[in-house]
Amino acid sequence: MAVPDTNRIPLYGWLVPLIALLGALLIGKTSDWAAGAGFAALLIGAVLVAVHHAEMVAHWLGEPFGTLVLTLAVTIIELSLILSMMLGGDPSPTLARDTVHAVVMLVVNGLAGACIVAGTLRHREQEFQTLGASAFLAVLMPMAILVLIMPNYTLTTPGPYFSPRQLAFTGGECFALYAVFLFVQTVRYRHYFVPAGAVGIEHDVPPAAKIGAISAGLLILSLAAVVLLAKLLAPFIEGSIAATGAPAKLAGVIVAAIVLLPEFATALRAARRNELQTSINLALGSALACIGLTVPAVVVIAIMLDRPLALGIDGSATVLLVLSFLVAMLTYGQGRTNLLSGFVHLVLLASYVFLIFAP
């Protein structure tokens, strides 16, 4: 991963996390709806600075450990937003489902499609390791189906709900699958996920250990600011959706878009540098972390607090999810992408968004 300057930390890298934290504490004392714009601006600033520090840490650690830093950091953001809205004044049993579904669709179709289109417009065709991409899909597909489709077909409780035992078992399955995948990605078969033939990677100079360590600390500070701002922003998201009469599913899409912002910015830049393998690691890795880490955490909290948790998606969403995975298998099964495959994914994303407003 290339970063603009690995020899120093820019001034905004220090100031934005501190300003975001201070703003969260000060604005948090008011309930004025005008503060929503302040929450959003500070949150975006904190997220973008987190991207910069995550890139520095990623370049310091090297692949594939570097991309895991941003992936796990985004999981913290996502979980804080989901819990803030799910356990708020008006509990939402469907928010976790809508967010997980949105993350999968935005990653498999939106993020992947945008990276492929951006990369192929500049480089015509791009190569990647099929073994790594296949490993992502081999874990992501069963996890998504177990969480989002299986609840509609169990007999103990009517869909879209699992029984408490089924819920606990499914959460454990997702966590176990993700843990094994991490071992495969970082230890046993890490060469599957290292960019092959990427331009310029060998010539990038990694930051010094001191700069990398400072960036890691500032990354944690930035994420702390994001978590606080996410908690404050949650009621404004819910209130805005209710005031405009938009579909309730839109809350999940907004949460997913916020937490995927770092992934999108970093993955898109990597694709334009002809490092599509890094884009795939970031995109599909974020979806795996969403299901493998966020879902088990939400499950534990829902069981402990005896809160209902609806997970099953409806019929049209099921068809589109399965179709997205079939297209992804074709896209990532060749080891080479082109403009057409990226555009197909973007069309599927447009279908997903359209069906939210016109079910």
C-alpha positions as CSV (number, residue, x, y, z in Angstrom):
1,M,0.0,0.0,0.0
2,A,1.5,3.3,-1.0
3,V,1.0,6.4,1.1
4,P,1.9,10.0,0.2
5,D,4.7,10.4,2.8
6,T,5.9,7.8,5.1
7,N,8.5,10.0,6.8
8,R,6.2,12.2,8.8
9,I,2.6,12.5,10.1
10,P,0.7,15.5,8.7
11,L,-0.7,18.1,11.0
12,Y,-4.3,17.1,10.3
13,G,-3.4,13.6,11.4
14,W,-2.9,14.9,14.9
15,L,-5.6,17.6,15.0
16,V,-8.6,15.9,13.5
17,P,-8.9,13.1,16.1
18,L,-8.5,15.6,18.9
19,I,-11.1,18.0,17.4
20,A,-13.5,15.1,16.8
21,L,-13.2,13.9,20.3
22,L,-13.7,17.3,21.8
23,G,-16.6,18.0,19.4
24,A,-18.3,14.7,20.4
25,L,-18.1,15.7,24.1
26,L,-19.3,19.3,23.6
27,I,-22.0,18.6,21.0
28,G,-23.1,15.6,23.0
29,K,-24.5,18.0,25.6
30,T,-27.2,19.3,23.3
31,S,-30.2,17.6,21.6
32,D,-30.6,20.3,18.9
33,W,-31.3,18.7,15.5
34,A,-28.9,21.2,13.9
35,A,-26.1,19.4,15.6
36,G,-26.7,16.5,13.2
37,A,-24.6,18.2,10.5
38,G,-21.8,18.7,13.0
39,F,-21.9,15.0,13.9
40,A,-21.7,14.0,10.3
41,A,-18.9,16.4,9.4
42,L,-16.8,15.3,12.4
43,L,-17.5,11.7,11.8
44,I,-16.4,11.9,8.1
45,G,-13.3,13.7,9.1
46,A,-12.4,11.2,11.8
47,V,-13.1,8.3,9.4
48,L,-10.9,9.8,6.7
49,V,-8.0,10.4,9.1
50,A,-8.4,6.8,10.3
51,V,-8.0,5.8,6.7
52,H,-4.7,7.6,6.5
53,H,-3.3,6.1,9.7
54,A,-4.5,2.7,8.7
55,E,-2.7,3.0,5.4
56,M,0.5,4.0,7.3
57,V,0.1,1.0,9.7
58,A,-0.7,-1.3,6.8
59,H,2.4,-0.2,4.9
60,W,4.4,-0.6,8.0
61,L,3.2,-4.2,8.7
62,G,3.0,-5.3,5.1
63,E,0.4,-7.5,3.4
64,P,-1.8,-9.3,4.4
65,F,-1.6,-8.1,8.0
66,G,-1.9,-4.4,6.9
67,T,-5.4,-4.8,5.4
68,L,-6.6,-6.6,8.5
69,V,-5.9,-3.4,10.6
70,L,-8.5,-1.4,8.6
71,T,-10.9,-4.4,8.4
72,L,-11.0,-4.9,12.2
73,A,-11.1,-1.2,12.9
74,V,-14.2,-0.8,10.7
75,T,-15.9,-3.6,12.6
76,I,-15.6,-1.5,15.8
77,I,-17.3,1.4,14.0
78,E,-20.0,-0.8,12.6
79,L,-20.8,-2.5,15.9
80,S,-21.0,0.8,17.8
81,L,-23.5,2.2,15.3
82,I,-25.6,-1.0,15.3
83,L,-25.8,-1.2,19.0
84,S,-26.5,2.5,19.4
85,M,-29.5,2.2,17.1
86,M,-30.6,-1.3,18.1
87,L,-30.6,-0.6,21.8
88,G,-31.7,3.0,21.7
89,G,-35.0,4.6,22.7
90,D,-36.9,2.8,19.9
91,P,-35.3,-0.7,19.6
92,S,-34.9,-2.0,16.1
93,P,-34.9,-5.8,15.8
94,T,-34.2,-5.6,12.0
95,L,-31.3,-3.1,12.0
96,A,-28.5,-5.7,12.4
97,R,-30.0,-7.8,9.5
98,D,-30.4,-4.7,7.3
99,T,-26.9,-3.6,8.0
100,V,-25.3,-7.0,7.4
101,H,-27.3,-7.4,4.2
102,A,-26.3,-3.9,3.1
103,V,-22.6,-4.5,3.8
104,V,-22.6,-7.7,1.8
105,M,-24.4,-6.1,-1.2
106,L,-22.3,-2.9,-1.1
107,V,-19.1,-4.9,-0.9
108,V,-19.8,-7.7,-3.3
109,N,-21.4,-5.4,-5.9
110,G,-20.7,-1.8,-5.1
111,L,-17.1,-1.7,-3.8
112,A,-15.9,-4.6,-5.9
113,G,-17.6,-3.2,-9.0
114,A,-16.3,0.3,-8.5
115,C,-12.7,-0.9,-8.0
116,I,-12.9,-3.1,-11.1
117,V,-14.3,-0.3,-13.3
118,A,-11.8,2.2,-11.9
119,G,-8.9,-0.2,-12.4
120,T,-9.8,-1.4,-15.8
121,L,-10.5,2.0,-17.2
122,R,-6.9,2.8,-16.4
123,H,-5.2,-0.5,-17.0
124,R,-7.6,-2.3,-19.4
125,E,-7.3,-5.6,-17.5
126,Q,-6.1,-6.5,-14.0
127,E,-4.9,-9.7,-12.5
128,F,-5.2,-11.1,-9.0
129,Q,-4.8,-14.5,-7.2
130,T,-7.8,-16.7,-7.7
131,L,-6.8,-18.8,-4.7
132,G,-7.2,-15.8,-2.4
133,A,-10.4,-14.6,-3.9
134,S,-11.9,-18.1,-3.8
135,A,-11.0,-18.4,-0.2
136,F,-12.9,-15.2,0.6
137,L,-16.0,-16.4,-1.2
138,A,-15.8,-19.9,0.2
139,V,-16.3,-18.4,3.7
140,L,-18.4,-15.4,2.9
141,M,-21.1,-17.3,1.0
142,P,-22.0,-19.9,3.7
143,M,-21.9,-17.3,6.4
144,A,-24.2,-14.9,4.6
145,I,-26.7,-17.7,3.8
146,L,-26.6,-19.1,7.4
147,V,-27.3,-15.6,8.8
148,L,-29.6,-14.0,6.2
149,I,-31.5,-16.8,4.6
150,M,-31.6,-19.8,6.9
151,P,-33.8,-18.1,9.6
152,N,-36.7,-18.2,7.1
153,Y,-36.5,-22.0,6.8
154,T,-36.1,-23.2,10.4
155,L,-39.1,-24.9,12.1
156,T,-38.5,-24.1,15.8
157,T,-39.6,-20.5,15.4
158,P,-41.3,-18.7,12.5
159,G,-39.1,-16.7,10.2
160,P,-37.2,-14.4,10.1
161,Y,-36.2,-15.3,13.7
162,F,-33.9,-17.9,15.1
163,S,-34.6,-19.6,18.5
164,P,-32.1,-18.6,21.2
165,R,-30.2,-21.8,20.8
166,Q,-30.1,-21.5,17.0
167,L,-29.0,-17.9,17.3
168,A,-26.2,-18.8,19.7
169,F,-25.1,-21.7,17.4
170,T,-25.1,-19.6,14.3
171,G,-23.1,-16.8,16.0
172,G,-20.6,-19.4,17.1
173,E,-20.3,-20.8,13.6
174,C,-19.6,-17.4,12.1
175,F,-17.0,-16.6,14.7
176,A,-15.3,-20.0,14.2
177,L,-15.3,-19.6,10.4
178,Y,-13.8,-16.2,10.6
179,A,-11.1,-17.3,13.1
180,V,-10.0,-20.2,10.9
181,F,-10.0,-17.8,7.9
182,L,-7.7,-15.4,9.7
183,F,-5.3,-18.3,10.4
184,V,-5.4,-19.2,6.8
185,Q,-4.9,-15.6,5.6
186,T,-2.1,-14.6,8.0
187,V,-0.3,-17.9,8.7
188,R,-0.9,-21.0,6.7
189,Y,-1.6,-19.7,3.2
190,R,-0.8,-16.0,3.4
191,H,0.9,-16.1,0.0
192,Y,-2.7,-16.5,-1.5
193,F,-3.5,-12.9,-0.4
194,V,-0.3,-11.1,-1.3
195,P,-0.5,-8.9,-4.4
196,A,1.2,-10.6,-7.4
197,G,2.8,-8.3,-10.0
198,A,1.4,-5.1,-8.5
199,V,3.1,-2.0,-9.8
200,G,5.4,-0.1,-7.5
201,I,5.0,-2.2,-4.3
202,E,8.6,-3.3,-4.3
203,H,9.7,0.4,-4.5
204,D,7.7,1.8,-1.7
205,V,9.6,2.7,1.4
206,P,7.8,1.6,4.5
207,P,7.6,4.1,7.4
208,A,10.0,3.9,10.3
209,A,9.0,1.9,13.3
210,K,8.4,5.1,15.3
211,I,6.1,6.6,12.6
212,G,4.2,3.3,12.3
213,A,3.7,3.1,16.1
214,I,2.6,6.7,16.3
215,S,0.1,6.1,13.5
216,A,-1.2,3.1,15.3
217,G,-1.9,5.1,18.4
218,L,-3.5,7.9,16.4
219,L,-5.6,5.3,14.6
220,I,-7.0,4.1,17.9
221,L,-7.7,7.7,18.9
222,S,-9.5,8.3,15.6
223,L,-11.6,5.2,16.1
224,A,-12.5,6.2,19.6
225,A,-13.8,9.5,18.2
226,V,-15.7,7.7,15.5
227,V,-17.4,5.4,18.1
228,L,-18.5,8.4,20.2
229,L,-19.8,10.3,17.2
230,A,-21.6,7.2,15.9
231,K,-23.4,6.9,19.2
232,L,-24.5,10.5,19.0
233,L,-25.4,10.3,15.3
234,A,-27.6,7.3,15.6
235,P,-30.8,9.1,16.8
236,F,-30.4,11.7,14.0
237,I,-30.3,8.9,11.4
238,E,-33.4,7.3,12.8
239,G,-35.2,10.7,13.2
240,S,-34.4,11.8,9.6
241,I,-35.7,8.5,8.1
242,A,-38.9,8.7,10.1
243,A,-39.4,12.4,9.2
244,T,-38.9,11.9,5.5
245,G,-41.0,8.7,5.3
246,A,-38.1,6.7,3.8
247,P,-38.0,2.9,4.1
248,A,-36.7,1.6,7.4
249,K,-34.1,-0.6,5.6
250,L,-32.4,2.6,4.6
251,A,-31.0,2.9,8.1
252,G,-29.0,-0.3,7.5
253,V,-27.7,1.1,4.2
254,I,-26.6,4.3,5.8
255,V,-24.8,2.5,8.6
256,A,-23.1,0.2,6.1
257,A,-22.0,3.1,3.9
258,I,-20.5,4.9,6.9
259,V,-18.5,2.0,8.1
260,L,-17.3,1.1,4.5
261,L,-16.1,4.6,3.8
262,P,-12.5,3.8,4.8
263,E,-12.5,0.5,2.8
264,F,-13.9,2.3,-0.2
265,A,-11.3,5.1,-0.3
266,T,-8.4,2.8,0.2
267,A,-9.5,0.0,-2.1
268,L,-10.3,2.4,-4.9
269,R,-6.9,3.9,-4.7
270,A,-5.3,0.5,-4.7
271,A,-7.3,-0.5,-7.8
272,R,-6.2,2.6,-9.7
273,R,-2.5,1.7,-8.8
274,N,-3.1,-1.7,-10.4
275,E,-3.2,-3.5,-7.0
276,L,-6.5,-5.3,-7.4
277,Q,-5.5,-8.0,-4.9
278,T,-5.3,-5.4,-2.2
279,S,-8.7,-4.1,-3.2
280,I,-10.1,-7.6,-3.0
281,N,-8.5,-8.2,0.4
282,L,-10.1,-5.0,1.7
283,A,-13.5,-5.4,0.2
284,L,-14.3,-9.0,0.8
285,G,-12.4,-8.9,4.1
286,S,-14.7,-6.2,5.4
287,A,-17.8,-8.3,4.6
288,L,-16.3,-11.3,6.4
289,A,-15.5,-9.2,9.4
290,C,-19.0,-7.9,9.5
291,I,-20.5,-11.3,9.7
292,G,-17.7,-13.1,11.5
293,L,-17.3,-10.5,14.3
294,T,-20.2,-8.1,14.3
295,V,-22.9,-10.7,14.1
296,P,-21.6,-12.8,17.0
297,A,-21.3,-9.7,19.2
298,V,-24.8,-8.6,18.4
299,V,-26.1,-12.1,19.0
300,V,-24.4,-12.2,22.5
301,I,-25.9,-8.8,23.4
302,A,-29.4,-9.7,22.1
303,I,-29.4,-13.0,24.1
304,M,-28.1,-11.4,27.3
305,L,-30.7,-8.5,27.1
306,D,-33.5,-10.8,25.7
307,R,-34.0,-8.6,22.7
308,P,-35.6,-9.9,19.5
309,L,-33.2,-10.2,16.5
310,A,-34.7,-10.6,13.1
311,L,-32.2,-11.9,10.6
312,G,-34.0,-13.5,7.6
313,I,-34.3,-11.4,4.5
314,D,-37.4,-11.5,2.1
315,G,-37.7,-13.4,-1.1
316,S,-36.6,-10.8,-3.6
317,A,-33.6,-9.9,-1.5
318,T,-32.7,-13.6,-1.3
319,V,-32.8,-13.9,-5.1
320,L,-30.6,-10.9,-5.6
321,L,-28.1,-12.0,-2.9
322,V,-27.7,-15.5,-4.5
323,L,-27.4,-13.9,-8.0
324,S,-24.7,-11.6,-6.6
325,F,-22.7,-14.5,-5.3
326,L,-23.1,-16.4,-8.6
327,V,-21.7,-13.4,-10.5
328,A,-18.9,-13.0,-8.0
329,M,-17.9,-16.6,-8.6
330,L,-17.6,-15.8,-12.3
331,T,-15.8,-12.6,-11.7
332,Y,-13.2,-14.0,-9.3
333,G,-12.8,-17.4,-10.9
334,Q,-10.8,-16.2,-13.9
335,G,-7.8,-14.4,-12.2
336,R,-8.4,-11.5,-14.5
337,T,-11.1,-8.8,-14.6
338,N,-12.4,-6.4,-17.3
339,L,-14.8,-3.5,-17.6
340,L,-17.8,-5.7,-18.2
341,S,-17.6,-7.7,-15.0
342,G,-17.3,-4.5,-13.0
343,F,-20.3,-2.9,-14.7
344,V,-22.4,-6.1,-14.1
345,H,-21.7,-5.8,-10.3
346,L,-22.7,-2.1,-10.4
347,V,-26.0,-2.9,-12.1
348,L,-26.8,-5.5,-9.3
349,L,-26.0,-2.8,-6.7
350,A,-28.5,-0.4,-8.5
351,S,-31.1,-3.2,-8.4
352,Y,-30.6,-3.6,-4.7
353,V,-31.0,0.1,-3.9
354,F,-34.0,0.4,-6.3
355,L,-35.8,-2.5,-4.6
356,I,-35.4,-0.8,-1.2
357,F,-37.6,2.1,-2.4
358,A,-39.8,0.0,-4.7
359,P,-40.2,-3.4,-3.1
